């Protein structure tokens, strides 16, 4: 059956990947490549974006058509008095928007221009420091309102799929267009921004009223259902980059998107899984208590993976044409040595660059014969004195650079490298194109086992693995990550020197995996979902996704597997398949013990006492104790780190930080520290990489 020609409208705050002088971030590149791929399949494609004050610049290089479009209105901004001190309760912004079009490679690019959208022509995005100080902070919100009005007026009753990107930049669109039968809205989660990011509810109500939307704004119950027992867990999230607290008059913008969009799009399977449960992270326990977790589960059938890809240019270039010796000689490095490559924007903690440089410093100081090419791109000399000191100390072994260079030059670096190192943290990377680019050139990856990067297969077992993995990290300046990188770098250097056949096999696999991620494939994934939506077919939740997240109430009995029930510690789900006898209960106990799920362990021990040995029960109930001198002792054989987290007293400060103390390791699986204070919890980092919580109590 021939699929119908669709009208796909891409909209984002920055859709400028067609012109490198106009480019700010990776989302823009993604949008342009995907739009071209859609157009090449015969679909009508439009892009809607702000002009950012660059129309005159564009006129010098493109045929810019000024459209017969003028939209005048007053935009009401209801300001949060807790943030906008000294400002009135409501500011009314007069807006007059014009529209302009460039037709390029089968794509219609629409640029919206007004006094507000034309500010910040160099950086586009308002700095966070503008919040509470300068109304330019609302530039993205002005674009949201403008884009809804433009879609309605310019495209009228035309049927179209509106493909919006990054919920923070489009959360009004699904709600505003929900009752428009001609506009089907697909929301792409472009980054792992904190899922609980919220906006001021009165501001949101006023804007939806302006847009004529009857969409309800979800209200969270007050007080927060997590309760005081999780206060230490709640406060600790500010150190994880996963969650922040907001006053009760705020609304989770992702929940607004979930409940109003027709589909939710993700860049990789791991990103979708991570954003659905935060499994094995410090946030998992708190997230499970939040109303947003229920909204995610209730709308999980809308979610699909549209994917991401490596640029056609990188895939077309041939790494074999690069003169490795010339590249490394030119950097002052020795071509005879194994070479490790890192390439990312300068983001000290997000990209794990502090731990990476610490690891490089350690292995080179200990005499490892290897080269390192480390790019921390900032466009200016790095301001970190430690980075400069390490680079100077290891001149001739480490090339550190922060300057932007041409894409071909980066390709040559990657082609000259034997390994690529990407120790990203906090699950903030959702696809990581740079790792795929290096792998496509044959570099064997050494990378964090983040779910968002799992598609590169460096954390898979044989016979599928493409490289070497280190555990995930949710801590700043993490010594466990540094130590893991040191071990992996040494292992990789030995592999390159002592087992070249094994190295070549991993390199071949890395190349083959990376080269699967093409924009044609990405277009296929999107169009399959778009066509189902266009035909009016209801979205369905795949059983395997419900199994991964333990949503057994959404499954038929025959869809449940024993493995999933055991993995999630749910004997009730298992009982829908077969009786839970003593051997099965023993499986539940051991699996729960390995993931430090002691609540399930206790439940199994109480219900099936014959399934648990006296030694197991003693280990379970004596794992935490306080000695006579007040020393806290914690025993868990598979723990790598134990931290005592004591909440700060609740006061006027909305974001109180807890006291965090690492317990001292005194033996294998034995840790000691100060006695726990009121409300304290223990944060465990397991050898598997799982991070979870335990009570801090007397035995």
C-alpha positions as CSV (number, residue, x, y, z in Angstrom):
1,X,0.0,0.0,0.0
2,X,1.3,3.4,-0.9
3,X,1.4,5.7,2.1
4,X,-0.2,9.2,1.7
5,X,1.8,12.3,1.3
6,X,1.8,14.2,4.6
7,X,2.5,17.7,5.6
8,X,5.1,17.7,8.4
9,X,5.7,20.9,10.3
10,X,8.9,21.0,12.3
11,X,9.0,23.7,14.9
12,X,11.7,24.6,17.4
13,X,13.3,27.7,18.9
14,X,16.4,27.1,16.6
15,X,15.9,25.4,13.2
16,X,19.1,26.8,11.6
17,X,21.1,23.7,10.7
18,X,21.0,24.6,7.0
19,X,23.7,27.3,7.6
20,X,26.7,26.9,9.8
21,X,26.9,30.6,10.5
22,X,23.4,30.4,12.0
23,X,24.0,27.3,14.1
24,X,23.9,27.2,17.9
25,X,23.3,23.5,18.9
26,X,22.9,19.9,17.9
27,X,19.1,20.0,17.8
28,X,19.3,22.4,14.9
29,X,21.5,19.9,12.9
30,X,19.1,17.1,13.8
31,X,16.1,19.1,12.5
32,X,17.7,20.0,9.2
33,X,18.9,16.5,8.4
34,X,15.5,15.0,9.3
35,X,13.6,17.6,7.4
36,X,15.6,16.9,4.3
37,X,15.1,13.2,4.6
38,X,11.3,13.7,4.9
39,X,11.3,16.0,1.9
40,X,13.3,13.4,-0.1
41,X,10.5,10.9,0.6
42,X,8.0,13.2,-1.1
43,X,6.4,14.7,1.9
44,X,5.7,18.4,2.3
45,X,7.9,19.8,5.0
46,X,7.8,23.2,6.7
47,X,10.1,24.5,9.5
48,X,8.9,27.3,11.8
49,X,11.5,29.1,13.9
50,X,12.3,32.6,15.1
51,X,14.4,34.9,12.8
52,X,16.5,35.9,15.8
53,X,17.3,39.3,14.3
54,X,19.2,37.7,11.4
55,X,16.9,38.4,8.5
56,X,19.4,40.9,6.9
57,X,22.2,38.4,7.3
58,X,20.0,35.7,5.6
59,X,19.1,38.0,2.7
60,X,22.7,38.2,1.7
61,X,22.9,34.5,1.0
62,X,19.4,33.3,0.3
63,X,16.2,34.3,-1.5
64,X,14.1,35.5,1.4
65,X,10.4,36.0,0.7
66,X,8.5,38.5,2.8
67,X,5.1,36.9,3.3
68,X,1.7,38.6,3.5
69,X,1.4,38.0,7.2
70,X,1.1,40.4,10.1
71,X,-0.1,39.4,13.5
72,X,-0.7,42.1,16.2
73,X,-1.7,41.2,19.7
74,X,-0.9,41.9,23.4
75,X,0.9,39.1,25.2
76,X,0.1,38.9,28.9
77,X,2.9,37.6,31.2
78,X,1.8,36.8,34.7
79,X,5.0,37.0,36.7
80,X,5.9,34.8,39.6
81,X,6.4,37.3,42.5
82,X,8.8,34.9,44.2
83,X,11.2,35.4,41.2
84,X,10.4,38.7,39.5
85,X,11.0,41.1,42.5
86,X,10.1,44.7,41.7
87,X,8.1,43.8,38.6
88,X,4.3,44.2,38.3
89,X,2.1,41.1,38.8
90,X,1.3,41.1,35.0
91,X,3.3,42.6,32.1
92,X,1.5,43.2,28.8
93,X,3.8,43.0,25.8
94,X,2.7,44.5,22.5
95,X,3.6,42.1,19.7
96,X,3.6,42.6,16.0
97,X,4.9,39.5,14.1
98,X,5.8,39.2,10.5
99,X,6.7,36.0,8.6
100,X,9.4,35.3,6.0
101,X,10.2,32.2,4.0
102,X,13.2,30.5,2.4
103,X,12.7,27.5,0.1
104,X,15.7,25.2,0.3
105,X,16.2,21.5,-0.7
106,X,12.5,20.8,-0.8
107,X,11.9,22.4,2.7
108,X,10.0,25.6,3.4
109,X,11.6,27.5,6.2
110,X,9.4,30.1,8.0
111,X,11.1,32.7,10.1
112,X,8.9,34.7,12.6
113,X,10.1,38.2,13.4
114,X,9.2,40.8,16.0
115,X,10.8,43.0,18.6
116,X,11.1,40.2,21.1
117,X,12.1,37.4,18.9
118,X,14.8,39.5,17.2
119,X,16.7,40.1,20.5
120,X,20.0,38.1,21.2
121,X,21.0,37.8,17.5
122,X,24.4,36.3,18.4
123,X,23.4,33.7,21.1
124,X,19.6,33.2,20.4
125,X,19.0,31.7,23.8
126,X,18.4,34.0,26.9
127,X,21.0,33.5,29.6
128,X,19.7,31.9,32.7
129,X,20.9,35.0,34.6
130,X,18.1,36.9,32.9
131,X,15.5,35.1,35.0
132,X,14.0,37.6,37.4
133,X,15.9,40.4,35.9
134,X,15.2,40.9,32.2
135,X,12.0,40.1,30.2
136,X,14.2,38.7,27.4
137,X,14.1,35.6,29.5
138,X,10.6,35.0,28.0
139,X,11.8,35.1,24.4
140,X,11.2,31.3,24.0
141,X,7.7,31.7,25.5
142,X,6.9,34.5,23.0
143,X,7.9,32.1,20.3
144,X,5.6,29.4,21.6
145,X,2.6,31.8,21.5
146,X,3.7,33.2,18.1
147,X,4.1,29.7,16.6
148,X,0.7,28.5,17.7
149,X,-0.9,31.7,16.2
150,X,1.1,31.3,13.0
151,X,0.2,27.6,12.6
152,X,-3.5,28.5,13.0
153,X,-3.5,31.5,10.7
154,X,-1.1,30.5,7.9
155,X,-1.9,26.9,7.6
156,X,-5.6,27.2,8.6
157,X,-7.6,24.0,8.3
158,X,-4.8,22.1,6.6
159,X,-4.1,18.7,8.1
160,X,-0.5,18.4,9.3
161,X,1.7,16.7,11.8
162,X,3.3,19.3,14.1
163,X,6.6,17.9,15.2
164,X,7.8,20.0,18.1
165,X,11.2,19.6,19.9
166,X,12.3,19.8,23.6
167,X,9.3,20.1,25.9
168,X,10.7,23.2,27.7
169,X,10.5,25.1,24.3
170,X,7.0,23.9,23.3
171,X,4.9,22.9,26.3
172,X,2.1,25.2,25.2
173,X,1.7,23.7,21.7
174,X,0.1,20.3,22.6
175,X,-2.4,21.9,25.0
176,X,-3.2,24.8,22.6
177,X,-3.7,22.5,19.6
178,X,-5.3,19.6,21.4
179,X,-8.8,20.5,20.1
180,X,-7.7,21.2,16.6
181,X,-8.6,18.0,14.6
182,X,-6.3,19.0,11.7
183,X,-3.1,19.4,13.8
184,X,-1.6,16.3,15.2
185,X,1.2,17.1,17.7
186,X,4.3,14.9,18.2
187,X,6.6,16.0,21.0
188,X,10.3,15.1,20.9
189,X,12.2,14.8,24.1
190,X,15.5,16.2,22.8
191,X,17.5,16.2,26.1
192,X,17.2,14.7,29.5
193,X,16.2,18.0,31.1
194,X,14.9,17.3,34.7
195,X,11.5,15.6,34.1
196,X,9.9,17.5,36.9
197,X,10.9,21.0,35.6
198,X,7.9,23.2,36.4
199,X,6.4,26.6,35.2
200,X,4.3,29.1,37.1
201,X,0.7,28.0,36.9
202,X,-1.0,31.4,36.8
203,X,1.3,32.4,33.9
204,X,0.4,29.1,32.1
205,X,-3.4,29.5,32.7
206,X,-3.3,33.1,31.3
207,X,-1.4,32.1,28.1
208,X,-3.7,29.1,27.4
209,X,-6.6,31.5,27.9
210,X,-5.1,33.8,25.3
211,X,-4.7,30.9,22.9
212,X,-8.3,29.9,23.4
213,X,-7.4,26.5,24.7
214,X,-9.8,24.6,27.0
215,X,-7.0,22.2,28.0
216,X,-6.9,21.6,31.7
217,X,-3.7,22.3,33.6
218,X,-2.8,19.3,35.8
219,X,-2.6,20.1,39.5
220,X,-0.3,18.1,41.8
221,X,-1.8,17.3,45.3
222,X,-0.6,19.3,48.2
223,X,1.2,18.4,50.4
224,X,3.6,16.4,48.3
225,X,2.7,12.7,48.6
226,X,6.4,11.7,49.1
227,X,6.2,12.7,52.7
228,X,8.8,13.5,55.3
229,X,10.4,10.1,55.2
230,X,12.0,10.9,51.9
231,X,13.3,14.4,52.9
232,X,17.0,13.3,52.6
233,X,16.3,11.7,49.2
234,X,14.4,14.9,48.1
235,X,17.2,17.3,49.1
236,X,19.9,15.1,47.6
237,X,18.4,15.4,44.1
238,X,19.9,18.9,43.8
239,X,23.3,17.2,43.6
240,X,22.2,14.8,40.9
241,X,20.9,17.2,38.2
242,X,17.8,15.0,38.0
243,X,15.2,16.9,40.0
244,X,14.6,20.3,41.7
245,X,11.9,21.4,44.1
246,X,9.3,24.0,43.2
247,X,6.6,25.8,45.1
248,X,3.1,24.3,45.0
249,X,1.8,27.0,42.5
250,X,3.9,25.4,39.7
251,X,3.0,22.8,37.1
252,X,5.2,20.1,35.6
253,X,5.5,21.1,32.0
254,X,6.3,17.5,30.8
255,X,3.0,16.4,32.4
256,X,1.2,19.0,30.3
257,X,3.0,17.6,27.2
258,X,2.3,14.0,28.1
259,X,-1.4,14.5,28.6
260,X,-2.0,16.6,25.4
261,X,0.4,15.5,22.7
262,X,-0.6,12.7,20.3
263,X,2.8,11.0,20.4
264,X,6.1,11.4,22.4
265,X,9.3,10.9,20.4
266,X,12.7,9.9,21.8
267,X,16.2,9.8,20.3
268,X,17.1,6.3,21.5
269,X,15.5,3.3,23.3
270,X,17.6,3.8,26.4
271,X,16.6,7.5,26.6
272,X,12.9,6.5,26.5
273,X,13.5,3.8,29.2
274,X,15.5,6.2,31.4
275,X,12.9,9.0,31.2
276,X,10.1,6.5,32.1
277,X,11.5,5.2,35.4
278,X,15.0,6.6,36.3
279,X,15.8,3.0,37.2
280,X,18.9,2.4,39.3
281,X,19.5,6.2,39.9
282,X,19.3,8.2,43.2
283,X,16.0,9.7,41.8
284,X,14.2,6.4,41.3
285,X,12.7,6.2,44.8
286,X,11.4,9.7,44.9
287,X,10.1,9.7,41.3
288,X,7.9,6.6,42.0
289,X,6.0,8.7,44.6
290,X,5.3,11.7,42.3
291,X,2.1,12.3,40.3
292,X,4.3,12.6,37.2
293,X,5.3,8.9,37.5
294,X,1.6,8.0,37.1
295,X,1.2,10.4,34.2
296,X,4.2,8.8,32.5
297,X,2.8,5.3,32.9
298,X,-0.7,6.3,31.8
299,X,0.7,7.9,28.6
300,X,3.4,5.3,27.9
301,X,1.5,4.0,24.9
302,X,2.2,7.3,23.1
303,X,6.0,6.9,23.3
304,X,8.1,5.8,20.4
305,X,11.8,6.0,19.3
306,X,12.3,8.2,16.3
307,X,16.1,7.9,16.6
308,X,19.0,10.1,15.8
309,X,21.9,9.7,13.3
310,X,25.4,10.6,12.2
311,X,25.8,13.1,9.5
312,X,25.9,11.9,5.9
313,X,29.2,13.8,5.5
314,X,30.9,11.7,8.2
315,X,29.6,8.5,6.8
316,X,30.7,9.5,3.3
317,X,34.3,10.3,4.2
318,X,36.8,7.4,4.3
319,X,38.9,7.1,7.4
320,X,41.5,5.1,5.5
321,X,42.4,8.2,3.6
322,X,43.6,10.0,6.7
323,X,47.4,9.9,7.3
324,X,47.5,8.9,11.0
325,X,51.2,9.7,11.3
326,X,50.8,13.1,9.9
327,X,47.9,14.0,12.2
328,X,49.6,12.8,15.4
329,X,53.0,14.2,14.4
330,X,51.2,17.5,13.8
331,X,49.9,17.4,17.4
332,X,53.3,16.6,18.8
333,X,52.3,13.0,19.6
334,X,53.9,9.6,18.9
335,X,52.1,7.7,16.1
336,X,53.6,4.4,17.4
337,X,51.5,4.5,20.5
338,X,47.8,3.7,21.1
339,X,45.8,6.9,20.9
340,X,42.7,7.9,22.9
341,X,40.3,10.6,21.7
342,X,37.6,12.7,23.5
343,X,35.4,15.3,21.7
344,X,32.6,17.2,23.4
345,X,31.6,20.7,24.5
346,X,33.3,21.9,27.7
347,X,30.9,20.6,30.4
348,X,33.0,19.6,33.3
349,X,30.5,17.4,35.1
350,X,28.0,16.5,32.4
351,X,30.7,15.1,30.1
352,X,32.8,13.5,32.9
353,X,35.7,15.6,31.8
354,X,37.1,16.2,35.3
355,X,37.3,12.5,35.9
356,X,38.7,11.9,32.4
357,X,41.6,14.4,32.9
358,X,42.3,13.0,36.4
359,X,42.5,9.5,34.9
360,X,44.8,10.7,32.0
361,X,47.0,12.4,34.6
362,X,47.2,9.3,36.7
363,X,48.0,6.8,33.9
364,X,50.6,9.0,32.2
365,X,52.2,9.8,35.6
366,X,52.5,6.1,36.2
367,X,54.3,5.6,32.8
368,X,51.6,4.3,30.5
369,X,52.8,4.7,26.9
370,X,49.9,6.2,25.1
371,X,48.6,9.4,23.4
372,X,45.5,11.4,24.4
373,X,43.7,13.9,22.2
374,X,41.2,15.7,24.5
375,X,38.8,18.3,23.0
376,X,36.7,20.2,25.5
377,X,35.2,22.7,23.2
378,X,34.4,26.2,24.6
379,X,35.6,28.5,21.9
380,X,38.1,30.0,24.3
381,X,41.1,28.8,26.3
382,X,40.0,26.6,29.2
383,X,39.9,28.5,32.5
384,X,40.5,25.4,34.7
385,X,44.1,25.6,36.1
386,X,44.2,21.9,36.7
387,X,43.5,21.1,33.1
388,X,46.3,23.5,32.0
389,X,48.6,22.0,34.5
390,X,48.0,18.4,33.4
391,X,48.4,19.4,29.7
392,X,51.8,21.1,30.5
393,X,53.0,18.2,32.7
394,X,52.3,15.6,29.9
395,X,53.4,17.6,26.8
396,X,54.1,15.1,24.0
397,X,51.5,12.6,25.4
398,X,48.4,14.8,25.8
399,X,47.0,17.3,23.3
400,X,44.3,19.4,25.0
401,X,42.3,21.9,22.9
402,X,39.2,24.0,23.3
403,X,39.0,25.8,20.0
404,X,36.4,25.2,17.4
405,X,38.0,23.6,14.3
406,X,36.6,22.5,11.0
407,X,34.5,19.3,10.8
408,X,37.1,17.7,8.5
409,X,39.8,18.3,11.1
410,X,37.7,16.6,13.8
411,X,37.2,13.7,11.5
412,X,41.0,13.4,11.0
413,X,41.5,13.3,14.8
414,X,38.8,10.5,15.1
415,X,40.3,8.6,12.3
416,X,43.8,8.8,13.8
417,X,42.5,7.5,17.2
418,X,42.4,3.9,18.3
419,X,39.9,4.5,21.2
420,X,37.3,7.1,21.9
421,X,36.5,8.0,25.5
422,X,33.1,9.3,26.6
423,X,32.5,9.2,30.3
424,X,29.3,11.2,30.3
425,X,27.4,11.5,33.6
426,X,24.0,12.1,35.1
427,X,22.3,10.4,32.0
428,X,22.2,13.8,30.3
429,X,23.3,12.5,26.9
430,X,20.5,11.1,24.9
431,X,22.3,9.8,21.7
432,X,25.8,11.3,21.7
433,X,26.5,11.8,18.1
434,X,30.2,12.5,18.8
435,X,30.7,8.9,20.1
436,X,29.0,7.5,17.0
437,X,31.2,9.7,14.7
438,X,34.4,8.4,16.3
439,X,33.1,4.8,16.2
440,X,32.2,5.2,12.6
441,X,35.9,5.9,12.0
442,X,36.9,2.7,13.8
443,X,37.7,4.0,17.3
444,X,36.8,1.5,20.0
445,X,34.6,3.1,22.6
446,X,35.4,3.4,26.3
447,X,32.1,4.9,27.6
448,X,29.7,5.1,30.5
449,X,27.0,2.4,30.6
450,X,24.3,5.1,30.4
451,X,20.9,3.9,29.1
452,X,20.9,6.8,26.6
453,X,24.1,5.5,25.0
454,X,23.3,1.8,25.2
455,X,22.6,1.7,21.4
456,X,26.4,1.9,20.8
457,X,26.7,-1.5,22.5
458,X,29.9,-0.9,24.4
459,X,28.2,-2.2,27.6
460,X,26.9,-5.4,26.0
461,X,28.4,-8.8,26.7
462,X,30.0,-10.9,24.0
463,X,29.5,-11.6,21.2
464,X,27.9,-8.1,20.6
465,X,30.2,-5.8,22.6
466,X,31.9,-3.0,20.7
467,X,34.2,-1.8,23.4
468,X,34.7,-1.2,27.1
469,X,32.2,0.2,29.6
470,X,32.4,2.0,32.9
471,X,29.5,2.3,35.4
472,X,27.2,5.3,35.4
473,X,27.9,8.2,37.7
474,X,25.6,10.6,39.4
475,X,28.2,12.4,41.5
476,X,30.4,15.4,40.8
477,X,34.2,14.7,40.9
478,X,33.5,11.0,41.3
479,X,36.6,9.0,42.4
480,X,34.8,5.7,41.4
481,X,34.5,6.9,37.9
482,X,38.1,8.1,37.8
483,X,39.3,4.7,39.1
484,X,37.2,2.9,36.5
485,X,38.5,5.0,33.7
486,X,42.1,4.4,34.8
487,X,41.5,0.6,34.8
488,X,39.8,0.7,31.3
489,X,42.5,2.9,29.7
490,X,45.1,0.5,30.9
491,X,43.1,-2.5,29.7
492,X,42.6,-0.8,26.3
493,X,46.3,0.0,25.9
494,X,47.2,-3.6,26.8
495,X,44.6,-4.9,24.3
496,X,46.0,-2.7,21.5
497,X,49.6,-3.8,22.2
498,X,49.2,-7.5,23.2
499,X,46.0,-8.7,21.3
500,X,45.8,-6.8,18.0
501,X,43.4,-9.3,16.5
502,X,40.9,-8.8,19.3
503,X,41.3,-5.0,19.0
504,X,40.6,-5.2,15.2
505,X,37.5,-7.2,15.8
506,X,36.1,-4.6,18.3
507,X,37.0,-1.8,15.9
508,X,35.1,-3.6,13.1
509,X,32.1,-4.0,15.3
510,X,32.2,-0.4,16.4
511,X,32.3,0.8,12.8
512,X,29.4,-1.5,11.8
513,X,27.2,-0.4,14.7
514,X,27.8,3.3,14.2
515,X,27.2,3.2,10.5
516,X,23.7,1.9,11.1
517,X,22.6,5.3,12.4
518,X,21.7,7.1,9.2
519,X,19.2,9.9,8.6
520,X,17.3,7.6,6.2
521,X,16.8,5.1,9.0
522,X,15.8,7.9,11.3
523,X,13.2,9.1,8.8
524,X,11.9,5.5,8.4
525,X,11.3,5.3,12.2
526,X,9.5,8.6,12.3
527,X,7.4,8.0,9.2
528,X,6.2,4.7,10.5
529,X,4.9,6.4,13.6
530,X,3.6,9.4,11.7
531,X,1.7,7.3,9.2
532,X,-0.1,5.3,12.0
533,X,-1.1,8.6,13.6
534,X,-2.2,10.0,10.2
535,X,-4.4,7.0,9.7
536,X,-6.0,7.3,13.1
537,X,-4.6,4.1,14.5
538,X,-4.5,4.0,18.3
539,X,-1.1,3.9,19.8
540,X,-0.3,0.7,21.8
541,X,2.1,0.0,24.6
542,X,4.6,-2.7,23.6
543,X,4.5,-5.5,26.2
544,X,8.3,-5.6,26.4
545,X,8.3,-2.0,27.6
546,X,5.7,-2.6,30.3
547,X,7.8,-5.6,31.4
548,X,11.0,-3.6,31.6
549,X,9.3,-1.1,33.9
550,X,7.3,-3.6,36.0
551,X,3.9,-2.2,34.8
552,X,2.2,-5.6,35.3
553,X,-1.2,-4.2,35.7
554,X,-1.1,-3.1,32.1
555,X,-0.3,-6.6,30.9
556,X,-2.3,-9.7,30.2
557,X,-1.3,-12.8,32.2
558,X,0.3,-14.5,29.1
559,X,2.4,-11.4,28.5
560,X,4.1,-11.5,31.9
561,X,7.4,-13.3,32.2
562,X,8.9,-15.0,35.3
563,X,12.2,-13.1,34.7
564,X,10.5,-9.7,34.8
565,X,8.4,-10.5,37.9
566,X,11.6,-11.6,39.7
567,X,13.6,-8.6,38.5
568,X,11.0,-6.2,39.8
569,X,10.4,-8.1,43.1
570,X,6.7,-8.6,42.4
571,X,5.5,-12.1,43.6
572,X,1.9,-11.1,42.8
573,X,2.8,-10.8,39.1
574,X,4.6,-14.1,39.2
575,X,1.6,-15.7,40.8
576,X,-0.5,-14.8,37.7
577,X,1.7,-17.4,35.9
578,X,2.6,-20.0,38.5
579,X,2.6,-20.6,42.3
580,X,5.3,-18.9,44.3
581,X,6.8,-21.8,46.2
582,X,10.0,-21.9,48.3
583,X,12.5,-22.2,45.4
584,X,10.8,-19.4,43.6
585,X,10.8,-17.2,46.8
586,X,14.5,-18.0,47.1
587,X,15.0,-16.5,43.6
588,X,13.1,-13.4,44.6
589,X,15.2,-13.0,47.7
590,X,18.5,-13.4,45.9
591,X,17.6,-11.0,43.1
592,X,16.3,-8.4,45.5
593,X,19.5,-8.7,47.6
594,X,21.7,-8.2,44.6
595,X,19.9,-4.9,43.7
596,X,19.7,-3.9,47.5
597,X,15.9,-4.0,47.5
598,X,15.7,-4.9,51.2
599,X,12.0,-4.2,51.4
600,X,11.3,-7.1,49.1
601,X,13.9,-9.2,51.0
602,X,12.0,-8.6,54.2
603,X,8.6,-9.3,52.6
604,X,9.9,-12.6,51.2
605,X,11.5,-13.6,54.5
606,X,8.2,-12.9,56.4
607,X,6.0,-14.8,53.9
608,X,8.3,-17.7,53.0
609,X,10.6,-18.3,56.1
610,X,11.8,-21.6,54.8
611,X,13.1,-20.0,51.6
612,X,15.7,-17.9,53.4
613,X,18.7,-19.3,55.3
614,X,19.6,-18.2,58.8
615,X,22.8,-16.7,57.3
616,X,20.8,-14.7,54.8
617,X,18.4,-13.4,57.4
618,X,21.3,-12.4,59.6
619,X,23.0,-10.5,56.7
620,X,19.8,-8.8,55.9
621,X,18.9,-7.6,59.5
622,X,22.4,-6.9,60.7
623,X,23.7,-5.0,57.7
624,X,23.4,-1.7,59.5
625,X,24.3,-1.1,63.2
626,X,25.8,1.4,65.6
627,X,28.6,0.2,67.8
628,X,28.9,1.1,71.5
629,X,31.2,4.0,70.7
630,X,28.6,5.5,68.3
631,X,30.2,4.4,65.1
632,X,27.8,3.5,62.3
633,X,28.8,0.2,60.6
634,X,27.3,-0.9,57.3
635,X,28.0,-4.3,55.7
636,X,27.1,-5.1,52.1
637,X,29.5,-7.3,50.0
638,X,28.5,-5.7,46.7
639,X,28.6,-2.1,47.7
640,X,31.3,0.1,46.2
641,X,30.4,3.3,48.1
642,X,28.1,4.2,51.0
643,X,27.2,7.7,51.9
644,X,25.3,9.0,54.9
645,X,22.8,11.7,53.8
646,X,21.3,13.9,56.5
647,X,18.6,16.4,55.6
648,X,19.0,20.0,56.5
649,X,16.1,21.4,58.6
650,X,13.2,22.7,56.5
651,X,13.3,26.5,56.5
652,X,12.5,29.4,54.3
653,X,15.2,28.3,51.8
654,X,13.4,26.3,49.0
655,X,16.5,24.4,48.1
656,X,18.1,23.3,51.3
657,X,21.2,21.0,50.7
658,X,21.7,17.9,52.9
659,X,24.9,17.0,54.7
660,X,26.6,14.2,52.7
661,X,29.4,12.1,54.3
662,X,31.1,9.2,52.7
663,X,31.6,6.2,55.0
664,X,35.1,4.9,55.3
665,X,35.7,1.5,53.8
666,X,37.4,-0.7,56.4
667,X,37.3,-4.0,54.6
668,X,35.6,-5.8,51.7
669,X,32.0,-4.6,51.8
670,X,32.4,-3.0,55.3
671,X,32.0,0.7,55.8
672,X,32.1,2.9,58.9
673,X,31.0,6.5,59.7
674,X,29.3,8.8,62.2
675,X,26.0,7.8,63.8
676,X,22.9,8.7,61.8
677,X,21.0,11.9,62.7
678,X,17.3,12.4,62.4
679,X,15.9,11.6,59.0
680,X,19.2,10.3,57.7
681,X,19.4,7.8,54.8
682,X,22.2,5.8,53.3
683,X,23.0,6.2,49.6
684,X,24.5,3.0,48.1
685,X,26.5,2.7,45.0
686,X,26.7,-1.0,44.0
687,X,29.4,-2.8,42.0
688,X,26.8,-3.2,39.2
689,X,26.5,0.6,38.9
690,X,23.1,0.7,40.5
691,X,22.6,3.6,42.9
692,X,19.8,3.2,45.5
693,X,18.8,4.1,49.1
694,X,18.7,2.3,52.4
695,X,17.6,3.1,55.9
696,X,20.2,4.3,58.4
697,X,19.2,2.5,61.5
698,X,20.3,0.4,64.4
699,X,20.5,-3.3,64.0
